[in-house]
């Protein structure tokens, strides 16, 4: 075969081969198999609010004429029951507010589909209302943007905020004198502080990093990470208890700061958000509610608000310079049962007694 004919023949074969490939069925625009849609929640709607302790009426609807082989209901990932009647009631526990996740999983011929809703349970407990009495007042650094506060062995420890002005301090109670301090780098906005096992932990606001100091020398020992914002911090002696500006309080282990547990804070009206500086007093969590004169008393097991403390008028108008910011900072002296409170840029710190309103 002449060379030129041979080359033309090979080209012809290649063209035929390519042509056969191009003639394969084009499946790019074929419809995909329809996903399984068997059920949906008809009642309640996601985001609905109920009161802890009441029964919740639930209705599941079939989305087609296809009858599922079975439907199983789950509450917060826990299997509740197999659904035989599409309308039923779910009991809730009094005194345990929070978010309830309901999942209903339907099966048909080995395939399954899950419908989900999340509802809120507000507390069924009406908080006790408190006011206060000033026992004594002390000097406080008016340049301190107070973010964290606690009392230990005769001294106050204070964490301050603002970029370029954040610090950790040891303060003499009677005089307000700063006895010891360490400054954070300018990129960090200091937040809550707490001491556990002779180490002081300090949060930062949006950096996702916290610092661990030797309680005696204030030498930085290490750092830890977290994915939320950092607001308030306290301890029950075993765990660190943290707020992030929402209505969630986290319980974290000191070594590594991993989350152990969390509670959602609700009162009898709904979620209580903007939880800021924290202090554990006689087994209850006391929390400043940011931008208010309110301190709430929280059950650490359930998240239910058991008390509201109205701190209006604590810093009198005659004691203000105009620079002062909001109430923030709670410290407790367990040996003498003293409670101290202050605010951001306040020139005074107060020992107070909380009194039930009549």
C-alpha angles and dihedrals in degrees: 000000000000113000094242093052091048091054092049090050092053091049090051091051092049091049091051091049092050090047092055090053092051090051093062113119112277107228098170094101099038114118117258120237108278114254116246114266111178109141146011136184110260095178135059107023120228112270095029117148124228136167120257109253098033126107118250119219111223129191124187119195130201111238094207141014090269111111112218118232089230143346123209125192123217128189116200089341092308117120109242106176148311109272115235098156116048092215119057144133128252118206120222129203120254113236094026111097125172143093118322118201115204120195125181115192119196125194129204124173092338094311123107141201128192127208117197140191133171121213132183128234115203120202119275089208120097106219119238111248119230138184126188146238123212110234098178140340128222135190116270129189105260089205092060113104091203114218103152133022138176139156123230132169096338099319139090119232116203135188116202132198144208125094110282093011102063117124149151114236143185108212135193106236100213096048106022088233116157106235099177135004146168125199126222121229114270094255092064128082106204121226139166125356136199138171126226130159092000091303127112118217121202127189128208124214110239104351095088091227134106133190133229118207135187102252094223104043100023087229112156109248101179145317136247135204135226134173101223130068115276118236121141131010136189137146142228091207094265105044136035113238116210140186126200103190095272127090091269124103118195129208111210135181116244096232106070097349094248117166116259101173143340139206131202114225116226134162126193090282100049140274117354107219135181092053106177133165114020137203131177110224121177093336097312129102114238113199135184111228103222118245092014139086089236129115117188127206110219132196103232093209099052108015092236115147106236099176143023119205117200108210098175115147096017093132104042122223090245089059095052127096097189096255096085120118130196132315109276134149132065124188131176131206104202095187094060097021093239126155122203128193135178142155143234111291091357118153092212139053118202136211104213142182120214115226129192114245116241 
